Structure formats: C-alpha cells, structure tokens
Amino acid sequence: QVRLVESGGGLVQAGGSLRLSCAASGTIFSRNVMAWYRQAPGKQRELVAGITTGGSTRYADNVKSRFTISRDNAKNTVYLQMDSLKPEDTAVYYCKTTSTITGDVYWGRGTQVTVSS
C-alpha cells in the first residue's frame, strides 16, 4: 500500500522559511514523479512544484525563485524548501506521487502552512 506522509508545516511570519518533507512508502520511489500542490480556503488545488525521476524541476510562476523542490531517493523523501514566505502562501500543502511504471497517482493528507503578516 502506497503511503505519503507530509511534515514540516506550521505557522511562520512573512519573510520566513519552512521546509516541508514528504516520506513515501510502498512504492518504487525512484521511479515516481513527485509534486507538491496546495489548496487555500475557497480555492482550487494548484501545482506548486514538481520533480521528475531524473531531477528536472518545474515551478508555479508565483513561487519561482522562492521555493525549491528536491528529492532524496535513498530516503524515499521529497522536500519543498520555502523561503521569503508571503501571507498568500497560506494553504494546505499536499504531496503527490505518480508512478512512471503503472501511472497510478497517490496523495498525502496534507500539512498546513500559515504565513502571518
């Protein structure tokens, strides 16, 4: 059974930093595309950042140069380093994995990030 567990969320002041982690189990992590999404109250879930099996990354325009996604295949973990946080970054952040072998998609339960002004 595939399981994704996010951690690292919390309350931070504007301009501060947080590092989110997503630990995966039950899947061949190195063969999975990983991504972070977020959903703010009353808004649709949106892509924040993604990283391929080869390490290529992509970012939403509103987080470029502030957020960095990375992965550690030895630890089956993907990270999201978030710097220069803004109140509009407040949301529940979700980890998503897509298997390049089966195409199956799994989501974590999310971690709350709150940025105060």
N, C-alpha and C positions, 0 to 999 in steps of 0.2 A: 504494500500500500504506500502510495506516494504521500509524503507529508512535507509541508513547508512551514517553518516557524520563524516569524519575524520578531525582531527585538531591536531595542535601541531608541524607540520613540520617547517622547516626553515633552516637557514644557521648556521653552528657551526664549530668551529675549531676541528681538530683532537685531540682526547683525551677528548672531551667534552661530554655532555649528552643532550638528548632530551626525552620528554615524549609525546608519541602520544596517542590520545584518539579517540574512535570511538563510537558515540552515535547511538543507534538503536531505531527505532520506527516502529509501525505497525506489530510487531511480538512478540511472547511469548519468550522474550529474554532468560529466564532461561532454556528453552528447546532447545536452539540453541548452536551448537558447533561454536566457534568463532576462527578466524585465521587472522594473518597478513601475507601478501605477499608483495613482492617488485619487481620492474622491473626497471633495469638500461637501459640506451640507448643502443640499439642494442642487448639486451639480452632478454631471455625469462623470464616471470614472475616466481618467485620462492617462495616457502614457507619459511617464516621466523620463525614463531612460531604459535602454536595452543593451545587452551584450551577447554577441554570438559565441559559438563554440570556439571560434578562432580568436576571440578577443576584440573584435570590431565593436565599436560602440555607437550609439545614437542617442540624442537628447531632444527633449522638447525645447522649443525656442526660448521659453521663459525660464529655463533653468541652466541653459548653456553658460559655461564659464563659472558657475556657482556650484554645480553638483558633479560628482564623479562616480561612475559605476565601475566596479571591478569584481573579479571572481577569483576564488582560490579553489581549484579543482581538488586539491589534496584534502581540503576541509569540507568539500561539498557546500560551499557557502558563497553567496553573492553579497556585496556590500554597496551601500549608497552613502557616500560622503557628501554631506550637505553643508555648505558654507554660505556666509552672508545671507542668512535666512531672513525672509520677509513675512509679515503677517499673512499675506496671500498664499504662502506655502502651507498654511494650516490645513490639515486634511488627515484622513486615514490612509496610510501608505500600505499597499499590497504588493506582495511578491508573486510573480507568475513564472511558471516554467513550461516550456514547450519541448517535447521530445522530438529530436530530428529523426528518430528511428520509427516511432509509431504515430507521431503527430498529436499525441494526447497532450492536453493542457490541464494544468493544475494551478490552484490559487492557494495562497496562505490566508489566514484570518485577518491579517492587518495589524498595524501598530499606529497609534495616534501620535501625530506630531502637532503641537500647538505652539505658534510663534506669537508672542505678545509684543505690542508696540510700545 
